[in-house]
Amino acid sequence: MLKAAFYSSVFGVRARRWLFPWLLAVAALANLAYPMYVHFDFSHSPDTRSYLRMAAGQFDSVRVTHRYRIVVPAAAAVAAAPVAKVYGRVWPQRPAGLWPLRFAFYVVNCLLLAAAGACWFNGARLAGASPKAAGLAMLAVLTSRWAEYAAGLPLTDSLYLLVFGLGYYAVRRGPGGAWAMLLAFLIGPLAKESFLFLVPWLFWFGRSSFTWVRQLLALLAGLAILFAVHYIIDSRLGAPAGQSVSNALSHADNLLYSVRRACSPKGIGELLSIFGLFTLIPAVAWWLEYRKPQVAQPSVFKSLGKLEGGLIVVVCAHMLLSGDLGRMGYLAAPAFCATLALTFTHWRRLLA
């Protein structure tokens, strides 16, 4: 009896912390991303076509930038096998071909991005937000157009967003977040090569949840997996081993372009549109809090600081090197979700 009650209690806690927010995020993303999956014009997106070819096992015509990000395409390929058997019966008006594979990407990306959302939720809770406020903030962040793109299209952004979410949660959780830190190091290099920019942040702020020695071992394991994938794919294609390195270095040419774009009216609009009008809520909260300096109360945002600031610096590095300001700026979702959740938690005090 006591044993059953113990397992029920443990499952209840885990369900509240992870299963419920994940299911809520899945439900939201499935609705938001479905029109993108159905109506997107793939002729304008070489990235999506690359990942579709990878999922179909065709690596010879894939750009070197995308060639080694195999986790999401491989998962989509596995999911597409059973989907293809029933897809035509459910949607007979859509021809065969790539439709089952597109649907598989949609399902896989919704599940992965929802897992990232659950990490944001738990990270916000550890920052001091209430459960309701953290859930509302998570849903607000998932309404971004970049979430719709990441979930609805054959892209791999969802996995990289999950890596950032795992890292933020692990740092916030401390020793109890070691499993999340380990996952981040193992899948991070395969998710995106620019994961190396996140490594110093993880090493410094995550040392309480994972010692430097363990972090280094986990990173070496992740890099070993990446090098093995490089070797297998390069051997199959007969590609030179240094091709990926030269491709990575070529991204430095985007620095000047990104700076000019960020300083332009269009670039500023793109930055502000990452989280949409929700961006204004923390800004108004800061103004409401600091317009009354005589009130001797701790700041609503006292739990935020160098941790989130360091993450923003990492995100800015991604933005500058990629040239895609909005898409890379969405990587700041864990920090923004925590900020928004704290605002929702203390809204009565802010308006008093």
Contacts in CASP RR format, 6 or more apart in sequence:
PFRMAT RR
TARGET T0000
AUTHOR 0000-0000-0000
METHOD contacts of the structure
MODEL  1
MLKAAFYSSVFGVRARRWLFPWLLAVAALANLAYPMYVHFDFSHSPDTRS
YLRMAAGQFDSVRVTHRYRIVVPAAAAVAAAPVAKVYGRVWPQRPAGLWP
LRFAFYVVNCLLLAAAGACWFNGARLAGASPKAAGLAMLAVLTSRWAEYA
AGLPLTDSLYLLVFGLGYYAVRRGPGGAWAMLLAFLIGPLAKESFLFLVP
WLFWFGRSSFTWVRQLLALLAGLAILFAVHYIIDSRLGAPAGQSVSNALS
HADNLLYSVRRACSPKGIGELLSIFGLFTLIPAVAWWLEYRKPQVAQPSV
FKSLGKLEGGLIVVVCAHMLLSGDLGRMGYLAAPAFCATLALTFTHWRRL
LA
16 131 0 8 1.000
17 122 0 8 1.000
17 125 0 8 1.000
18 118 0 8 1.000
18 122 0 8 1.000
21 117 0 8 1.000
21 118 0 8 1.000
21 121 0 8 1.000
21 122 0 8 1.000
21 134 0 8 1.000
21 135 0 8 1.000
21 138 0 8 1.000
22 114 0 8 1.000
22 115 0 8 1.000
22 117 0 8 1.000
22 118 0 8 1.000
23 114 0 8 1.000
24 135 0 8 1.000
24 138 0 8 1.000
24 139 0 8 1.000
25 113 0 8 1.000
25 114 0 8 1.000
25 115 0 8 1.000
25 117 0 8 1.000
25 118 0 8 1.000
25 121 0 8 1.000
25 138 0 8 1.000
25 139 0 8 1.000
25 142 0 8 1.000
26 110 0 8 1.000
26 111 0 8 1.000
26 114 0 8 1.000
28 139 0 8 1.000
28 142 0 8 1.000
28 143 0 8 1.000
29 110 0 8 1.000
29 113 0 8 1.000
29 114 0 8 1.000
29 142 0 8 1.000
29 147 0 8 1.000
29 151 0 8 1.000
30 110 0 8 1.000
32 142 0 8 1.000
32 143 0 8 1.000
32 147 0 8 1.000
32 148 0 8 1.000
32 151 0 8 1.000
33 106 0 8 1.000
33 109 0 8 1.000
33 110 0 8 1.000
33 147 0 8 1.000
33 148 0 8 1.000
33 151 0 8 1.000
33 152 0 8 1.000
34 106 0 8 1.000
34 152 0 8 1.000
36 148 0 8 1.000
36 149 0 8 1.000
36 151 0 8 1.000
36 152 0 8 1.000
36 153 0 8 1.000
37 102 0 8 1.000
37 103 0 8 1.000
37 105 0 8 1.000
37 106 0 8 1.000
37 152 0 8 1.000
37 153 0 8 1.000
40 48 0 8 1.000
40 152 0 8 1.000
40 153 0 8 1.000
42 48 0 8 1.000
42 49 0 8 1.000
42 52 0 8 1.000
45 153 0 8 1.000
46 63 0 8 1.000
47 66 0 8 1.000
47 155 0 8 1.000
48 153 0 8 1.000
48 154 0 8 1.000
48 155 0 8 1.000
50 62 0 8 1.000
50 63 0 8 1.000
50 66 0 8 1.000
51 66 0 8 1.000
51 69 0 8 1.000
51 72 0 8 1.000
51 73 0 8 1.000
51 105 0 8 1.000
51 154 0 8 1.000
51 155 0 8 1.000
51 156 0 8 1.000
52 98 0 8 1.000
52 101 0 8 1.000
52 102 0 8 1.000
52 105 0 8 1.000
52 154 0 8 1.000
53 59 0 8 1.000
53 61 0 8 1.000
53 62 0 8 1.000
54 62 0 8 1.000
54 66 0 8 1.000
54 67 0 8 1.000
54 69 0 8 1.000
54 70 0 8 1.000
54 73 0 8 1.000
55 73 0 8 1.000
55 74 0 8 1.000
55 76 0 8 1.000
55 77 0 8 1.000
55 80 0 8 1.000
55 101 0 8 1.000
55 104 0 8 1.000
55 105 0 8 1.000
55 154 0 8 1.000
56 77 0 8 1.000
56 101 0 8 1.000
57 77 0 8 1.000
59 67 0 8 1.000
59 233 0 8 1.000
59 236 0 8 1.000
59 237 0 8 1.000
60 237 0 8 1.000
64 239 0 8 1.000
64 243 0 8 1.000
64 244 0 8 1.000
64 247 0 8 1.000
65 247 0 8 1.000
66 156 0 8 1.000
67 233 0 8 1.000
67 244 0 8 1.000
68 190 0 8 1.000
68 193 0 8 1.000
68 226 0 8 1.000
68 229 0 8 1.000
68 230 0 8 1.000
68 233 0 8 1.000
68 244 0 8 1.000
69 156 0 8 1.000
69 159 0 8 1.000
69 190 0 8 1.000
69 191 0 8 1.000
69 192 0 8 1.000
70 190 0 8 1.000
70 229 0 8 1.000
70 233 0 8 1.000
71 156 0 8 1.000
71 159 0 8 1.000
71 187 0 8 1.000
71 190 0 8 1.000
71 191 0 8 1.000
72 105 0 8 1.000
72 108 0 8 1.000
72 109 0 8 1.000
72 112 0 8 1.000
72 155 0 8 1.000
72 156 0 8 1.000
72 158 0 8 1.000
72 159 0 8 1.000
73 154 0 8 1.000
73 156 0 8 1.000
75 108 0 8 1.000
76 101 0 8 1.000
76 104 0 8 1.000
76 105 0 8 1.000
76 108 0 8 1.000
76 154 0 8 1.000
77 101 0 8 1.000
77 104 0 8 1.000
79 104 0 8 1.000
79 107 0 8 1.000
79 108 0 8 1.000
80 100 0 8 1.000
80 101 0 8 1.000
80 103 0 8 1.000
80 104 0 8 1.000
83 100 0 8 1.000
83 103 0 8 1.000
83 104 0 8 1.000
83 107 0 8 1.000
84 96 0 8 1.000
84 100 0 8 1.000
84 101 0 8 1.000
87 94 0 8 1.000
87 96 0 8 1.000
87 99 0 8 1.000
87 100 0 8 1.000
87 103 0 8 1.000
88 94 0 8 1.000
88 96 0 8 1.000
91 99 0 8 1.000
101 154 0 8 1.000
102 154 0 8 1.000
105 152 0 8 1.000
105 153 0 8 1.000
105 154 0 8 1.000
105 155 0 8 1.000
106 151 0 8 1.000
106 152 0 8 1.000
108 158 0 8 1.000
109 150 0 8 1.000
109 151 0 8 1.000
109 152 0 8 1.000
109 153 0 8 1.000
109 155 0 8 1.000
109 157 0 8 1.000
109 158 0 8 1.000
110 151 0 8 1.000
110 152 0 8 1.000
110 158 0 8 1.000
112 158 0 8 1.000
112 159 0 8 1.000
112 161 0 8 1.000
112 162 0 8 1.000
113 142 0 8 1.000
113 147 0 8 1.000
113 150 0 8 1.000
113 151 0 8 1.000
113 158 0 8 1.000
113 161 0 8 1.000
113 162 0 8 1.000
115 162 0 8 1.000
116 158 0 8 1.000
116 161 0 8 1.000
116 162 0 8 1.000
116 164 0 8 1.000
116 165 0 8 1.000
116 333 0 8 1.000
117 138 0 8 1.000
117 141 0 8 1.000
117 142 0 8 1.000
117 165 0 8 1.000
117 333 0 8 1.000
117 337 0 8 1.000
118 138 0 8 1.000
119 162 0 8 1.000
119 165 0 8 1.000
119 166 0 8 1.000
119 167 0 8 1.000
119 168 0 8 1.000
119 169 0 8 1.000
119 180 0 8 1.000
119 334 0 8 1.000
120 137 0 8 1.000
120 138 0 8 1.000
120 141 0 8 1.000
120 165 0 8 1.000
120 168 0 8 1.000
120 333 0 8 1.000
120 334 0 8 1.000
120 337 0 8 1.000
120 338 0 8 1.000
121 134 0 8 1.000
121 135 0 8 1.000
121 137 0 8 1.000
121 138 0 8 1.000
121 337 0 8 1.000
122 134 0 8 1.000
122 169 0 8 1.000
122 172 0 8 1.000
122 173 0 8 1.000
123 134 0 8 1.000
123 168 0 8 1.000
123 169 0 8 1.000
123 172 0 8 1.000
123 173 0 8 1.000
123 334 0 8 1.000
123 337 0 8 1.000
123 338 0 8 1.000
124 133 0 8 1.000
124 134 0 8 1.000
124 135 0 8 1.000
124 137 0 8 1.000
124 138 0 8 1.000
124 337 0 8 1.000
124 338 0 8 1.000
124 340 0 8 1.000
124 341 0 8 1.000
124 342 0 8 1.000
125 131 0 8 1.000
125 134 0 8 1.000
125 341 0 8 1.000
126 169 0 8 1.000
126 172 0 8 1.000
126 173 0 8 1.000
127 172 0 8 1.000
127 303 0 8 1.000
127 304 0 8 1.000
127 338 0 8 1.000
127 341 0 8 1.000
127 342 0 8 1.000
128 303 0 8 1.000
128 341 0 8 1.000
128 342 0 8 1.000
128 345 0 8 1.000
129 137 0 8 1.000
129 338 0 8 1.000
129 341 0 8 1.000
129 342 0 8 1.000
129 344 0 8 1.000
129 345 0 8 1.000
130 341 0 8 1.000
130 344 0 8 1.000
130 345 0 8 1.000
132 344 0 8 1.000
133 341 0 8 1.000
133 342 0 8 1.000
133 343 0 8 1.000
133 344 0 8 1.000
133 345 0 8 1.000
134 337 0 8 1.000
134 341 0 8 1.000
135 341 0 8 1.000
136 341 0 8 1.000
136 344 0 8 1.000
137 337 0 8 1.000
137 338 0 8 1.000
137 340 0 8 1.000
137 341 0 8 1.000
137 343 0 8 1.000
137 344 0 8 1.000
138 337 0 8 1.000
138 341 0 8 1.000
140 275 0 8 1.000
140 278 0 8 1.000
140 337 0 8 1.000
140 340 0 8 1.000
141 147 0 8 1.000
141 275 0 8 1.000
141 278 0 8 1.000
141 333 0 8 1.000
141 336 0 8 1.000
141 337 0 8 1.000
141 340 0 8 1.000
143 278 0 8 1.000
144 274 0 8 1.000
144 275 0 8 1.000
144 276 0 8 1.000
144 330 0 8 1.000
144 333 0 8 1.000
145 273 0 8 1.000
146 157 0 8 1.000
146 274 0 8 1.000
146 326 0 8 1.000
146 327 0 8 1.000
146 329 0 8 1.000
146 330 0 8 1.000
147 330 0 8 1.000
149 155 0 8 1.000
149 157 0 8 1.000
149 327 0 8 1.000
150 157 0 8 1.000
150 158 0 8 1.000
150 161 0 8 1.000
150 330 0 8 1.000
151 158 0 8 1.000
156 191 0 8 1.000
156 192 0 8 1.000
157 327 0 8 1.000
157 330 0 8 1.000
159 187 0 8 1.000
159 188 0 8 1.000
159 190 0 8 1.000
159 191 0 8 1.000
160 188 0 8 1.000
160 191 0 8 1.000
160 192 0 8 1.000
160 195 0 8 1.000
160 331 0 8 1.000
161 330 0 8 1.000
161 331 0 8 1.000
161 333 0 8 1.000
162 187 0 8 1.000
162 191 0 8 1.000
163 184 0 8 1.000
163 187 0 8 1.000
163 188 0 8 1.000
163 191 0 8 1.000
163 192 0 8 1.000
163 195 0 8 1.000
163 198 0 8 1.000
164 198 0 8 1.000
164 311 0 8 1.000
164 331 0 8 1.000
164 333 0 8 1.000
164 334 0 8 1.000
165 184 0 8 1.000
165 333 0 8 1.000
165 334 0 8 1.000
166 180 0 8 1.000
166 181 0 8 1.000
166 183 0 8 1.000
166 184 0 8 1.000
167 180 0 8 1.000
167 181 0 8 1.000
167 184 0 8 1.000
167 198 0 8 1.000
167 202 0 8 1.000
167 206 0 8 1.000
167 334 0 8 1.000
168 311 0 8 1.000
168 334 0 8 1.000
168 335 0 8 1.000
168 338 0 8 1.000
169 177 0 8 1.000
169 180 0 8 1.000
169 334 0 8 1.000
170 177 0 8 1.000
170 178 0 8 1.000
170 179 0 8 1.000
170 180 0 8 1.000
170 181 0 8 1.000
170 184 0 8 1.000
170 202 0 8 1.000
170 206 0 8 1.000
170 209 0 8 1.000
170 210 0 8 1.000
171 181 0 8 1.000
171 202 0 8 1.000
171 205 0 8 1.000
171 206 0 8 1.000
171 208 0 8 1.000
171 209 0 8 1.000
171 307 0 8 1.000
172 307 0 8 1.000
173 180 0 8 1.000
173 209 0 8 1.000
174 206 0 8 1.000
174 208 0 8 1.000
174 209 0 8 1.000
175 208 0 8 1.000
175 209 0 8 1.000
176 209 0 8 1.000
177 209 0 8 1.000
177 210 0 8 1.000
178 209 0 8 1.000
178 210 0 8 1.000
178 214 0 8 1.000
180 209 0 8 1.000
181 202 0 8 1.000
181 206 0 8 1.000
181 209 0 8 1.000
181 210 0 8 1.000
181 215 0 8 1.000
181 218 0 8 1.000
182 210 0 8 1.000
182 214 0 8 1.000
182 218 0 8 1.000
184 198 0 8 1.000
184 202 0 8 1.000
185 202 0 8 1.000
185 215 0 8 1.000
185 218 0 8 1.000
185 219 0 8 1.000
185 221 0 8 1.000
185 222 0 8 1.000
186 218 0 8 1.000
186 221 0 8 1.000
186 222 0 8 1.000
186 225 0 8 1.000
187 222 0 8 1.000
188 195 0 8 1.000
188 198 0 8 1.000
188 222 0 8 1.000
189 195 0 8 1.000
189 196 0 8 1.000
189 222 0 8 1.000
189 223 0 8 1.000
189 225 0 8 1.000
189 226 0 8 1.000
190 222 0 8 1.000
190 225 0 8 1.000
190 226 0 8 1.000
190 229 0 8 1.000
193 244 0 8 1.000
193 248 0 8 1.000
194 317 0 8 1.000
194 318 0 8 1.000
194 321 0 8 1.000
194 322 0 8 1.000
197 314 0 8 1.000
197 317 0 8 1.000
197 318 0 8 1.000
198 314 0 8 1.000
199 219 0 8 1.000
201 310 0 8 1.000
201 311 0 8 1.000
201 313 0 8 1.000
201 314 0 8 1.000
202 215 0 8 1.000
203 212 0 8 1.000
203 215 0 8 1.000
205 306 0 8 1.000
205 307 0 8 1.000
205 310 0 8 1.000
206 215 0 8 1.000
207 215 0 8 1.000
210 218 0 8 1.000
230 241 0 8 1.000
230 244 0 8 1.000
233 239 0 8 1.000
234 240 0 8 1.000
234 241 0 8 1.000
234 243 0 8 1.000
251 321 0 8 1.000
251 322 0 8 1.000
252 321 0 8 1.000
254 320 0 8 1.000
254 321 0 8 1.000
254 322 0 8 1.000
254 323 0 8 1.000
255 320 0 8 1.000
255 321 0 8 1.000
257 323 0 8 1.000
258 319 0 8 1.000
258 320 0 8 1.000
258 321 0 8 1.000
258 322 0 8 1.000
258 323 0 8 1.000
258 325 0 8 1.000
259 320 0 8 1.000
261 267 0 8 1.000
261 270 0 8 1.000
261 323 0 8 1.000
261 325 0 8 1.000
262 268 0 8 1.000
262 271 0 8 1.000
262 319 0 8 1.000
262 325 0 8 1.000
267 325 0 8 1.000
270 325 0 8 1.000
270 326 0 8 1.000
271 325 0 8 1.000
271 326 0 8 1.000
271 329 0 8 1.000
272 279 0 8 1.000
273 326 0 8 1.000
274 326 0 8 1.000
274 329 0 8 1.000
274 330 0 8 1.000
274 332 0 8 1.000
275 336 0 8 1.000
278 340 0 8 1.000
281 340 0 8 1.000
281 343 0 8 1.000
282 336 0 8 1.000
282 339 0 8 1.000
282 340 0 8 1.000
282 343 0 8 1.000
285 300 0 8 1.000
285 301 0 8 1.000
285 343 0 8 1.000
285 346 0 8 1.000
285 347 0 8 1.000
285 350 0 8 1.000
286 301 0 8 1.000
288 350 0 8 1.000
288 351 0 8 1.000
289 299 0 8 1.000
289 300 0 8 1.000
289 301 0 8 1.000
289 350 0 8 1.000
297 349 0 8 1.000
300 342 0 8 1.000
300 343 0 8 1.000
300 345 0 8 1.000
300 346 0 8 1.000
300 349 0 8 1.000
300 350 0 8 1.000
301 339 0 8 1.000
301 342 0 8 1.000
303 338 0 8 1.000
303 342 0 8 1.000
304 335 0 8 1.000
304 338 0 8 1.000
304 339 0 8 1.000
304 342 0 8 1.000
308 335 0 8 1.000
308 338 0 8 1.000
308 339 0 8 1.000
309 335 0 8 1.000
311 332 0 8 1.000
311 334 0 8 1.000
311 335 0 8 1.000
312 332 0 8 1.000
312 335 0 8 1.000
314 331 0 8 1.000
315 328 0 8 1.000
315 329 0 8 1.000
315 331 0 8 1.000
315 332 0 8 1.000
318 328 0 8 1.000
318 329 0 8 1.000
318 331 0 8 1.000
319 325 0 8 1.000
319 326 0 8 1.000
319 328 0 8 1.000
319 329 0 8 1.000
322 328 0 8 1.000
343 350 0 8 1.000
END
